[in-house]
Amino acid sequence: MNDQGRRISDWKGIAAYFGRDERTVRRWERQRGLPVHRMPGGARSLIFAYEGELDAWLRGSAETEPPAPAGPLPPSVASAGRTRLASAVSQRAMLVLVATLSAVTVAAYAGLSWRGGHGPGGHVPSAEIQDIYLRATYQLGTRQENGLRRAIADLTEVTRQDPEFAAAFAALAEAYNIVSQYTLMPADEAYPLAKQAAERAIALDPNLAQAHAALAFNAFYWQRDFVRSRALFERAIALDPGSAQTRHWYALTRMMAGEFDLSLREIAAAQRLNPESRAIAANKALIQFHAGLVREALATLRELAENEPRLRSPAEYMATIHLDQRDYPAFLEQYGRAAEIAGNDARRAIARAAEAGFLQGGAHGLLAAMLEAQKAQHAEGLEPAYKLAVTAALLGHEDMAIAYLEEGIAAGEQDMLGALIDPAFRILRGDERYLRVLKAVGFSSLDIRG
């Protein structure tokens, strides 16, 4: 037992813990983030959960979510369900059950042999290290600020205690790759650490797909070595064709390079492998939009927003689409909603200014007011130059748009990776200065012609 309490090793046990049926708790995992872990390299049916995390989730759900007929039980009801379960099983039987589940878990680990994580020498981490690693990968999967911090701390400890554990280095590389996107660490600090961890993982296990994928991500987003990134992604997919995350990441990089057919195929493969992923569904819609499938993209995002009202990406992506389609009332609604979900005061101020500008001067008034508000937030370091370039381009201010793009290049802004495919820059397509910006980002002449 670790500091998260007893481990429950199947859906039936989790359902009994809450006093509900299996279908309900499976839905909670899909729609409400119930903390359920999966065995690395195993079938999706090999799951487990910790009582402490289930209790914490239940408390958080009760505090932050409005009551709903299909929602989690109140703590008192859940406690009553657990009491009924305990009374139905004698103390001796409960001990036997726990011992049996533990044996099954150990057997599962032995059967997996930490596939993709033990290296040519057959290294197997200790049970204690495995527990910390599994907890860390769960925290990493939350993609939340606290979860990322805990994941990095735990994975750093795992790699310190067990420097031969390749999968832990690969997971640490993934954590450092994405942490800068949450403003928890500057990119020029996080990305070198990610590269170092991924390379260590590959040195330990040259056939570890997760490590190749992490290095591919790093090569694209930090080193801007798009050719090497593509080769690494293809290597990772060849090693593990069943990795939804690798195909998801690959699809996004191909989208930004303008290879929409390949991107659509890869995101479809990722969704087949992980149909429950909200991030994959949202990014599939974004790819559809850039591929010209606007109706399909909006249909996906509307459904996702309805089912996941606190998920930011559907609102952000719909705002992008509505602005491109010149549906300004819909744009204002979704832009404002995304700002509220994110709790982003800078974007709230921009949304208010844009709405006032629209009421006073229509489309031009919206964009002009929005640009002025963006300038104010940019001066405070709260809005990237790239966003100002987009608005300037939509207003037809070509020189200003180029100037802000060049500023984005100088600042190393991550948003600059969208410069090739952003529809706002159609007006710049024949401008040599724009072509120089694209080449500075890392796109080749072939990418630009495409």
C-alpha positions in Angstrom: 0.0 0.0 0.0 1.4 3.4 -0.9 0.5 6.9 0.4 -2.6 6.9 -1.8 -4.1 4.0 0.1 -5.2 0.5 -1.1 -5.0 -0.3 -4.8 -8.2 -1.5 -6.4 -7.5 -3.7 -9.4 -10.6 -3.8 -11.6 -13.7 -1.9 -12.7 -15.9 -4.1 -10.5 -14.0 -3.1 -7.4 -14.0 0.6 -8.3 -17.8 0.4 -8.8 -18.3 -1.3 -5.5 -16.1 1.3 -3.8 -18.6 4.0 -4.8 -21.7 1.8 -4.5 -22.5 2.2 -8.2 -22.4 0.1 -11.3 -19.4 -0.4 -13.6 -21.0 1.5 -16.5 -21.3 4.6 -14.3 -17.7 4.6 -13.1 -16.4 4.0 -16.6 -18.4 7.1 -17.7 -17.0 9.1 -14.8 -13.5 8.2 -16.1 -14.3 9.3 -19.6 -16.2 12.5 -18.9 -15.2 13.6 -15.4 -11.6 12.6 -14.9 -12.0 9.7 -12.4 -8.4 8.8 -11.6 -8.0 5.3 -13.2 -4.5 4.0 -14.2 -3.6 1.5 -16.9 -0.8 -0.9 -17.0 2.0 0.2 -19.3 2.1 -1.8 -22.5 -1.0 -3.8 -21.5 -4.5 -4.0 -22.7 -6.8 -1.1 -21.9 -8.8 -3.5 -19.7 -5.8 -3.9 -17.3 -6.7 -1.0 -14.9 -6.3 -0.1 -11.2 -7.0 2.8 -8.9 -6.0 4.0 -5.5 -8.6 4.6 -2.8 -6.9 7.9 -1.7 -7.1 9.3 -5.3 -10.7 8.2 -5.6 -11.6 10.0 -2.4 -9.8 13.1 -3.4 -11.5 13.1 -6.8 -14.9 12.7 -5.1 -14.2 15.6 -2.8 -13.1 17.8 -5.7 -16.0 16.8 -7.8 -18.5 17.7 -5.1 -16.8 21.1 -4.6 -16.4 22.2 -8.2 -19.1 20.6 -10.2 -22.9 21.4 -10.2 -25.2 18.5 -9.2 -26.3 16.3 -12.1 -28.4 13.2 -12.3 -25.5 11.1 -13.7 -22.9 12.7 -11.5 -20.9 11.3 -8.6 -22.6 10.4 -5.4 -22.4 12.9 -2.5 -19.7 11.8 0.0 -22.2 10.5 2.5 -23.9 8.3 0.0 -20.6 7.0 -1.3 -19.5 6.2 2.3 -22.7 4.3 2.9 -22.0 2.3 -0.3 -18.5 1.4 1.0 -20.0 0.5 4.4 -22.4 -1.9 2.8 -19.6 -3.4 0.8 -17.5 -3.9 4.0 -20.4 -5.4 5.9 -21.0 -7.9 3.1 -17.5 -9.3 3.3 -16.0 -10.6 6.5 -12.7 -9.3 7.7 -10.9 -12.5 6.8 -12.5 -12.6 3.3 -11.5 -9.0 2.8 -7.8 -9.8 3.6 -8.0 -12.8 1.2 -9.4 -10.5 -1.5 -6.7 -7.9 -1.1 -4.0 -10.6 -1.2 -5.5 -12.1 -4.3 -5.7 -8.7 -6.0 -2.1 -8.0 -5.1 -1.1 -11.3 -6.6 -2.9 -10.6 -9.8 -1.2 -7.2 -10.0 2.2 -8.7 -9.5 1.4 -11.4 -12.1 0.3 -8.7 -14.5 3.6 -6.8 -14.0 5.6 -10.0 -14.6 3.6 -10.8 -17.7 4.2 -7.4 -19.1 8.0 -7.5 -18.2 7.7 -3.7 -18.5 7.6 -3.9 -22.2 9.3 -0.9 -23.8 10.8 0.0 -20.5 13.4 -2.6 -19.5 16.0 -2.4 -22.3 18.1 -5.2 -23.8 19.3 -6.3 -20.4 15.9 -7.1 -19.1 16.0 -4.6 -16.3 12.9 -4.7 -14.1 12.3 -1.9 -11.5 11.4 -2.7 -7.9 7.7 -2.8 -6.8 8.2 0.5 -4.9 9.7 2.2 -8.0 6.9 0.9 -10.1 4.3 2.4 -7.8 5.9 5.8 -7.9 6.3 5.6 -11.7 2.6 4.7 -12.2 1.5 7.5 -9.9 3.7 9.9 -11.9 2.4 8.8 -15.2 -1.2 9.3 -14.0 -0.3 12.8 -12.8 1.4 13.5 -16.2 -1.8 12.4 -17.9 -3.9 15.0 -16.1 -2.2 17.8 -18.0 -2.9 20.0 -15.1 -0.4 22.3 -13.4 -0.3 20.5 -10.1 -0.2 17.1 -11.8 2.7 18.2 -14.0 4.7 19.4 -11.0 4.1 16.2 -9.1 4.9 14.1 -12.2 8.3 15.8 -12.7 9.1 15.5 -9.0 8.2 11.8 -8.9 9.9 10.9 -12.2 13.0 12.7 -11.1 13.1 10.7 -8.0 12.5 7.5 -9.9 15.4 8.1 -12.3 17.6 9.0 -9.3 16.8 5.8 -7.5 16.8 3.6 -10.6 19.0 5.1 -13.3 18.4 2.1 -15.6 14.6 2.5 -15.8 14.3 3.7 -19.5 10.5 4.2 -19.4 10.8 6.6 -16.5 13.3 8.7 -18.5 11.0 8.7 -21.5 8.1 9.9 -19.3 10.3 12.6 -17.8 11.1 13.7 -21.3 7.4 14.0 -22.1 6.8 16.0 -18.9 9.5 18.5 -19.7 8.4 18.7 -23.3 4.9 19.9 -22.4 5.6 21.8 -19.1 6.6 25.0 -20.8 3.2 25.1 -22.6 1.7 25.6 -19.1 4.1 28.4 -18.3 5.5 26.4 -15.4 9.1 26.5 -16.8 10.7 28.6 -19.6 10.9 26.7 -22.9 14.7 27.2 -23.1 15.1 25.5 -19.8 12.5 22.7 -20.2 13.3 21.5 -23.7 17.0 20.8 -23.1 16.0 18.7 -20.1 13.5 16.9 -22.2 16.0 16.1 -24.9 18.5 14.9 -22.3 16.0 12.6 -20.7 14.8 11.2 -24.1 18.3 10.5 -25.3 19.1 8.7 -22.0 16.0 6.6 -22.4 17.0 5.6 -25.9 20.6 4.8 -24.8 19.0 2.4 -22.2 16.5 0.9 -24.7 17.0 1.8 -28.4 13.6 0.2 -29.1 11.6 2.3 -26.7 8.9 3.9 -28.8 7.9 6.4 -26.2 11.4 7.8 -26.0 11.6 8.2 -29.8 8.2 10.0 -29.8 9.4 12.4 -27.0 12.6 13.2 -29.0 10.5 13.7 -32.1 8.3 16.2 -30.3 11.4 18.0 -29.0 13.0 18.1 -32.4 9.8 19.7 -33.9 8.8 22.2 -31.2 12.2 23.2 -29.8 15.0 22.5 -32.3 12.7 23.1 -35.3 14.4 20.2 -37.1 11.3 19.1 -39.0 13.1 16.5 -41.1 14.6 14.8 -38.1 11.3 15.0 -36.2 9.4 13.3 -38.9 12.0 10.5 -39.0 11.8 10.0 -35.3 8.0 9.9 -35.3 8.0 7.3 -38.1 10.5 5.3 -36.1 8.3 5.5 -33.0 5.2 4.4 -34.9 7.1 1.5 -36.5 8.2 0.4 -33.0 4.7 0.8 -31.5 1.9 1.3 -34.1 -0.6 1.1 -31.2 0.5 4.3 -29.5 -2.4 6.8 -29.7 -0.3 9.6 -28.2 2.5 9.2 -30.8 0.1 9.3 -33.7 -1.7 12.3 -32.1 1.5 14.3 -31.8 2.6 13.3 -35.3 -0.7 14.4 -36.7 -0.4 17.8 -35.2 3.1 18.3 -36.5 2.0 17.3 -40.0 -0.9 19.7 -39.8 1.5 22.6 -39.0 3.6 21.6 -42.0 0.5 21.7 -44.2 0.3 18.0 -44.9 -3.4 17.7 -44.2 -4.1 14.3 -45.8 -1.4 12.6 -43.7 -2.5 14.6 -40.6 -6.1 13.4 -41.0 -5.0 9.8 -41.4 -2.8 9.9 -38.3 -5.4 11.7 -36.1 -8.0 9.1 -37.2 -5.7 6.3 -36.2 -5.1 8.0 -32.9 -8.8 8.3 -32.3 -9.4 4.6 -33.1 -6.7 3.7 -30.6 -8.1 6.0 -27.9 -11.7 7.0 -28.7 -12.3 8.4 -25.2 -9.6 11.1 -25.5 -11.0 14.6 -25.5 -7.7 16.1 -26.7 -7.6 13.9 -29.7 -11.3 14.7 -30.6 -10.6 18.4 -30.3 -7.4 18.3 -32.3 -9.1 16.2 -35.0 -11.6 19.0 -35.4 -8.8 21.6 -35.7 -7.1 19.5 -38.4 -10.4 19.2 -40.2 -10.8 22.9 -40.2 -7.3 23.5 -41.7 -8.0 20.8 -44.2 -11.2 22.7 -45.3 -13.7 20.4 -43.5 -15.3 23.3 -41.7 -18.7 21.8 -41.2 -17.3 18.6 -39.8 -15.0 20.5 -37.5 -17.7 22.6 -36.0 -20.0 19.6 -35.5 -17.3 17.8 -33.5 -16.4 20.9 -31.4 -20.0 21.7 -30.6 -20.7 18.2 -29.4 -17.5 18.2 -27.4 -18.3 21.6 -25.8 -21.7 20.3 -24.8 -20.3 17.2 -23.2 -17.3 18.9 -21.7 -18.3 22.5 -20.8 -15.2 23.1 -18.8 -12.8 22.0 -21.6 -11.1 25.1 -23.1 -9.9 23.8 -26.5 -13.4 23.5 -28.1 -14.2 27.1 -27.4 -10.8 28.3 -28.5 -10.9 26.3 -31.8 -14.5 27.4 -32.5 -13.5 31.0 -32.0 -10.7 30.6 -34.6 -13.1 29.0 -37.0 -15.9 31.6 -36.5 -13.4 34.5 -37.0 -12.2 32.9 -40.2 -15.8 32.4 -41.4 -16.6 36.0 -40.4 -19.3 34.9 -38.0 -18.5 37.6 -35.5 -21.2 37.1 -32.9 -20.3 33.4 -32.7 -16.6 34.4 -32.5 -17.2 36.8 -29.6 -19.2 34.2 -27.7 -16.6 31.4 -28.0 -13.6 33.7 -27.5 -15.1 35.1 -24.3 -16.0 31.5 -23.2 -12.5 30.3 -23.7 -11.1 33.3 -21.7 -13.5 32.5 -18.8 -12.7 28.8 -18.8 -9.0 29.6 -18.7 -9.4 32.3 -16.1 -7.3 34.6 -18.4 -7.8 38.2 -17.4 -5.9 39.5 -20.4 -8.1 37.6 -22.8 -11.2 38.7 -20.9 -10.2 42.4 -21.4 -9.6 41.7 -25.1 -13.0 40.0 -25.4 -14.7 43.0 -23.8 -13.0 45.4 -26.1 -13.8 43.4 -29.2 -17.5 43.2 -28.2 -17.7 46.9 -27.6 -15.9 47.6 -30.9 -18.4 45.3 -32.8 -21.4 47.1 -31.3 -20.0 50.4 -32.4 -18.3 49.7 -35.7 -19.2 46.2 -36.9 -16.5 43.8 -38.2 -13.9 46.5 -38.6 -14.7 48.0 -35.2 -14.3 44.6 -33.6 -10.9 43.9 -35.1 -9.6 47.5 -34.5 -10.7 47.4 -30.9 -9.3 44.0 -30.4 -5.9 45.0 -31.8 -5.7 47.9 -29.4 -6.5 45.7 -26.5 -4.0 43.1 -27.6 -1.3 45.8 -27.9 -2.0 46.8 -24.3 -1.8 43.2 -23.1 1.3 42.6 -25.2 3.1 45.5 -23.5 2.5 43.8 -20.2 3.9 40.5 -21.6 0.5 38.8 -21.5 -0.3 38.4 -25.2 2.2 37.1 -27.8 3.2 39.1 -30.8 1.9 36.3 -33.1 -1.7 37.1 -32.0 -1.3 40.7 -32.9 0.1 39.7 -36.3 -3.1 37.7 -36.9 -5.4 40.6 -36.1 -3.3 43.1 -38.1 -3.4 40.8 -41.1 -7.2 40.5 -40.8 -7.4 44.3 -40.8 -5.2 44.4 -44.0 -2.3 46.0 -42.2 0.4 43.9 -44.0 3.5 45.8 -42.8 2.3 45.6 -39.2 1.5 41.9 -39.5 5.0 41.3 -40.8 6.6 43.4 -38.0 4.8 41.4 -35.3 5.7 38.1 -37.0 9.3 39.1 -37.0 9.0 40.0 -33.3 7.5 36.6 -32.7 10.5 35.0 -34.4 13.0 37.0 -32.3 11.1 36.1 -29.1 11.0 32.4 -30.0 7.2 32.2 -29.6 5.8 28.8 -29.9 2.7 30.2 -31.7 5.0 30.9 -34.7 4.7 27.3 -35.7 1.2 28.0 -36.9 2.4 30.7 -39.4 2.4 28.5 -42.4 -1.3 27.4 -42.2 -3.0 30.3 -40.4 -5.7 31.5 -42.7 -5.3 35.0 -41.5 -2.0 35.2 -43.4 -3.5 34.5 -46.8 -3.0 38.2 -47.5 0.7 37.8 -47.1 1.2 34.7 -49.3 3.0 36.6 -52.1 5.1 38.7 -49.8 8.8 37.9 -49.7 9.1 39.1 -46.1 6.5 36.5 -45.1 8.4 33.8 -46.9 11.5 34.8 -45.0 9.5 34.5 -41.7 8.4 31.0 -42.6 11.9 29.9 -43.4 13.1 31.4 -40.1 10.5 29.3 -38.4 12.0 26.2 -40.0 9.8 25.5 -42.9 11.4 24.5 -46.2 10.6 25.8 -49.7 8.7 22.5 -50.3 6.6 23.1 -47.2 5.9 26.7 -48.2 4.9 25.7 -51.8 2.6 23.1 -50.3 
